[in-house]
């Protein structure tokens, strides 16, 4: 297997793992992006199938190599966007947790004030 195919296979696995994140799926649903993420998953499956086929054939002509380079660029771009989505999902989860903590603190303060 050519080095680029190994690398692409590895990055595709990382992207699949990110797409499987419960927080990312929740965020995607809340933002109406779940259909797009499902489509990306399908595209990644096709890319993986092509890589597997290229490995079998071991025929790396210049055009095929250029195409694989383009697929690598696409995989990087998808990874960047998914990272942004994941970061936003985590940020929102932290904000929700912080909000519920603040609400509990306010409730405790009210109870303590009433007892005084």
N, C-alpha and C positions, 0 to 999 in steps of 0.2 A: 504494500500500500504506500502510495506517495505521501510525503510529509504533509502536504496541504490537505489531503483527504483525512489523515489522522486528526489534524488540527480542527478541521471543519466538523468531523464527527464528534469531537470532544465539546466544541462550543455548542453544537446542536443539543447535545445531552444536557448541558448546563441550562440552555434556554428552556428545554422541556421541563426540567426540574423547577425552574422559576414559574413557568406557566401553570404548574400543578399546585402552587402556593394557595392555600385557603384564603389568606388575606388579599392576594392579588385578584382571585376570582370574585371575592366580595366587593372589592373596589371596582372591578370591571362591570359587575352587575349594576352597582349604584350609579355608575357614570354612563351606562348604556354601551359599554365597550366589549361585552362578553362575546358577541357575534364576531367582532374583529379578532379577538384573541383566539377563538375557535378556528377561524380562517388561517391565522398565522400558524397554528398548530398543524393544520392540514398542509400548508406550504412547507413547513419544516419536515413533515413526514415524506413529502415528495422529494425534497432536497436529500434527505437521508437515503431514500431509495436510489436516487441517481448516483450518490456517492458509493453505495454498495455495488451498483452496476459498473461504475468506473473502476472500482477495485477489482472486480471480476475480469474485466477486459484489459486492465493495465495498459490502456492505449491513451497516452497523454499527448495528443497532438497539440499544436499551438492553440488552435481554436478551443479545444476542450479545456486546456489549461486556463485560457483567458476567461472562459465561462465559469470555471470553478473559482477563479479569483473574484469574479463578480458575485458569485453565490456567497463567498466568504464576506465580501463587503455588506451584502444584504443581511447575513447572519449577525454581523457586528451592529448594524443599524437596528435590527430587531432587538438585540440584546440591550442596546442603549435605551430604547423606548420602554422595554419591559422593566429595566432598572428604574427609570423615572416613575413608572406606574407603581412599582413596588415601594419606592421611597415615599410616594404620596400616600399609599395605603397605610404604611407604617406611621407616617406623620399623623394621619387622621385617627388611627387607632390610639396613638399616644395622647392626642388632644381629647378624645372621648374619655380615656382613662383619667386624664388630668381634670376634666370637667366633672366627672362623677366624684373624684376625691374632693374637689372644691365644694361640691354640693353637700357632701358629708360633713366637711369642716364647718360650713355655714349652719347646718342643722345642729351640730354639737354646740356651736357658739350660742345659738338661740336657746337651746335647752339650758345651758349653763347660766346664761343671762337671766332666764326666767326663774331659776332656782335661787339666784342671789338676791 
